[in-house]
Amino acid sequence: MINRSKWFFHPVFIFIFSIVALAASLFLYIYWYMEVSTGLKTLVRHFSLDPDQVLASQTWVVILVISILVGLILAGIFIIFVYNQKLVQLYRLQHNFINNFTHELKTPVTSLTLYLETFLKHDLSRDDQLKYIHYMIQDANRLSDNTTRILNLARIESRSYEGEFVISDLVQTVEGFCSNNSYLFRNCEITIHNPSGRSFPYRINESLFEMLLINLLTNAIKYNKSEVPKVDITFEPQKRRLHIYFEDNGIGIKKGETKKIFRKFYQVGRSDNMSASGTGLGLYLVQSIARIHKGKISARSEGEGKGSVFTLTLPFRTSSTSEESNS
């Protein structure tokens, strides 16, 4: 919130003031020149002087050049202002990230400490032991997931990710991932649809692609109030593009936030017990991985409570597909 006593130091006010001052100076200069020029013309007529010696024709060229330079200065000021505002926004996002990430680390650590102290101070029955151990595993997994996201972000942004790019059938890749990680989605129904019945060989980095899948699917489960979270994964070729839809029955997304959710550190504020949590990196990682695979990711939703559809779009040609499959 802006301090009212120091509002004149705010970048927006300084920017507006600079623009007005520069424009006013240009206007006053032109106005002054027109007044002086009128006076000089009067003197020329009065004393019968040569107009070319007193009123140089290059003067208008000078004014034009000055106007262009002032325009460039205005454009430069505007660019600096926009860049500064982006830096301020990034600083705020990073500040929120640090606070939230600290909370995400501290909460499971505190919980683990309490459970361990309970084990030390009390003789628990076997059922209670199993219950607390289950909670501790959940907290440990939460810590592991958050740490993994940070490490993955560092690897992706430094382009030091491991693994080679190999041609794999995307349908089989997704099916194999869901089958091998079914323990992560026990209470969720994941259905894979391939209406065309075709295979879609594509050059992928398997570890990165699995990272993309895990983030999309865990988000669909995390932001879901249904008794049984559902995710429908549909493969649909369209012209020279392959669209992979991840449709869930979750809490949905506000229309104004469908693009913001892919920003680094951005977190959507939720109502009730769905308040902003996590690191704000999951969907940013998804977007980065999609770009590494020469694709893009987008989201759409009919509104809150109506689920979401995330679309992974990849370049895919029928001709190249047949060549790759023959090879």
N, C-alpha and C positions, 0 to 999 in steps of 0.2 A: 504494500500500500504506500502511495506517495505521501511524503511529509509535506503538509500544506505550507509550512513556514519556509520551505526550500523548493517550492514548485518551479521557480525560475531557473533552477539548476538541472531540471529534468531534460534528458536528451531530446525529447520531442519538442519542448519549448525552444531550446537552443537551435534546433534544426529549422523550425519555422521562423524564428527571429533572424537567422542567418540568410534564409531565402528572401525574406521581406526586405532586409537591409541591402542585400546585393541587387535585388530588382529595383528597389527605390533609388539606389545610387546610379544605376544605368538610366532610369527614367529621368532623374535630375540632370544627368550629363547631357542627354539628348535635348531636354527642355532648355538647358543653359545654352547649348550650341545653337538651337533655333532662334533664341532671343538675341544672341550675339550676332548670328548671321543676318538677322533682320536689321540690326543696328548698323552693321558693316555695309549692307546694301544701301542704306540711307546715306551713309557717308560717301560711298562711291558715286552715287547719283549727284550728291551735293557738290563734290569737288571734281567731278568728271574724270575719275581715275579709271585705270584699266581693271575690269572685274577679275581677269585671270590672275593678276598679280596679288589681289587681295583675297579673293575667294577661290582657293585651289579646288579643282574638281576631284582631287584625290581624297578630299575630306570625307565624302560619303563612303568611300572604300574603307577608310580608317574606322568609321562608325560601324560599318558592317563587320569588319574583322573584330572589333571590340565586342560587338554583340555576340558573335560566334564564340569568342573566348569566354565571355560571361556565361553563355549557355553551357559550355564545357565545364566550367567551374561549378555551375548548378548541378549538372549531371554527376560530377565527382562527389559533391557534397551529399547528393541523394544516395549514391552507391555506398559511401562511407557510413551513412546513417543506417541503411538497410543491413549492411554487414555488422555494424555495432549492435543492432537490435537482435540479429541472429546469434551473436556471441552471448548477449544477455540471456536470451532464451535457452541456449545450450547450457549456460552456467546454472540456470534455474533447474533444468532437467537433470543435470549432473548432481546438483545439490539434493534434489528429491530422490535420485537414485541412491546416493550414499546413505541418506536417512532410511529409505525403504530396505536397502540391501543389508544395512546394519541390523534393522529389525528382523529381516529374514534369517540372518545368522544367529542373532541373539535369542530369538524365540525358541528354536529347537534345542540350542545349547542349554538354555535355562530348563526346558522341559526334561532333557536327558539327565541333567544334574538332579532334579527333583526325584525322578524315577530311581536313579542310582542310590540316592540318600534313603529312599523308602526301602530299597532292598537291604541296606545296611542296618537300618534301625528296627525293622519289623520282620517277624517270621511270617512269610506269606504262603498261602496255599498254592498248590500247583496251578490252579485255574487263574488266580490273581497274578502269579508270575508270568504265565503265558500272555495274559492280557497286557501287562506292563511291557513285556518284551516286544509285543506287537506294536505298541505305541512308540517304543524306542526305535524300532526298525523304521517306522514311518518318519520319525524325526531325522534319523540318519540319512534316509533317502532324500529327504528335503534338503539337508545340508549338501549332499552329494550333487543333487540336481543344480542348485544355485552355483556351486563351485564350478561344475562342468560348463555351465552357460558362460561364465566369465572366461574360462580357459578357451572355450570354443570361439568366443568373440575375439580374443587376442590372436588366435591362430588365423581366423578368417581375414581380419583386417591387416595382418602382416603377411597374408598369403603363404603361410607356412603349414597349411593343413596337409595331413598325411594321406597316402593312398593314391592310386593312379585312376585315371578315367578309363572306364571300360564300357563296351557296348552291352547293355542288359535290357531284357524285356521289362518294361515298366510295370505291366500288370503282374508278372511273376514276382518282381521285386517287392511290390506293395503287399501282395498276398503272403509272401514269405516273411516279410517284416511283421505283419499282423499275427501270423501264426507263431513265429518265434518269440514274440513279446506279448503273448496273450495274457500272461500273468499281470501285466500292467493295466490291462483293460478288462478285468474280470466282470465288473458291473456295467459294462458298456456293450452295446450291440453295434458292431462294425460290419457293414455290408458292402461288398465290392461289386460294381456293375460294369460290364463291358458289352453293351448292346451290339456292337459291330462284330464281336467275336474275333477281332484281329489281334495280332501281337504288335507291340509298339517298341521295337528296339531303339535305344537312345544311349548316347555316350554320357555316363554319369560317374561321379565319384561316390561310391557306395556309402562310405561313412558319412559324407555330408548329406546325401539324399536321405539317409535314415534319420539324421538329425532334423531335417526339415519335417519328416513325417511325425517324429516323436513330439515336436513342438506343436504342430497343428492338431494332433489327436489329443494330447494332454490339455491343450487349451479348450477343446470342445468339451472335455469332461469336467475341467475345473470350473468353467463358467456355464454351469448347467444346473437347473433346479428340478429337472424331471426325475421321476423315480428311476427310470432306466434311460441314461444318456444314449442317444443314437447318433451314429455317423454313417452317412452314405457316401461312398467314394465312387465316382462315375467317370469313366474314360470316354471322351467324345471327340473324335477327329473332325476338324472343320477346315476345309481347304488346306492351307499350308501350316496349320497350327493344330496342336493337340491340347485340348482342355481337360484338365483333371479337376473335378469338382469335389470339395469336401463340405458336405451339407450336414449340419447338426440341428438338434432340437433344443439348443441352449437358450440363454437369456437374451440373445440378439445384440445388436450394436446400434447406437444412435446414428442417424444419417450423417451428422456432421463429423463423426469420428472414424468413418470407414477408411480414410486415408491416413489419419493421424496415428492409428494404432501401429503402423509399421515404422514409426520414428524410433530412433534410439532412445532408450530410457522412458519412453512415453507409457503412462499407465492410465487406464480408464477408471474413473471414479464410479464405484457401484453403490447401489443402495442396499439396505439391510446388511446381511453378513457378506455381501459381495464387494466390500470396500477394496480399494486399490491395494494389491499385494503383489509380491513377486519382484523381479528385478527390472521388468520393462524391456527385456532383451529378447524374449522368445520370438516374437513376430519380426523383430529387426533381423534376427538371425535367419529366419525363413526368407525374408526378402533378399538378404545378401546371398544366400545359397541359390535362390532362384536366378539371380543375376549371374552368378558363377557358371550356371548351367545354360546361360544365354536365354533365360526365360524371365517371366515376371509373375508376381502374385498380386491378387486383388481381392477385395472383400465386398460383400453386399449383404444387406439385411432389410427386411420389411419393417423393422423397428424393434423396440425392446419387448422381449418375451416371445418373439417370433422366429428365433433361430438365426443362424448365419450361414453364408455360403462363401467359402474361400476357393478361389479359382487359380490353379497353377497353369500358366500358359507356356508351352514350349514350342519352338520351331520344329515342324515335322513335315517332311515331304514324302509322298507315296513312292516316287521314283527312287529316292535315296534309301527308303526303307527296304525296297526289294533288293537293291544292290547290297545293302549291309547284311540282309538275311541270307543272300546267296553266298556271300563271302564267309 
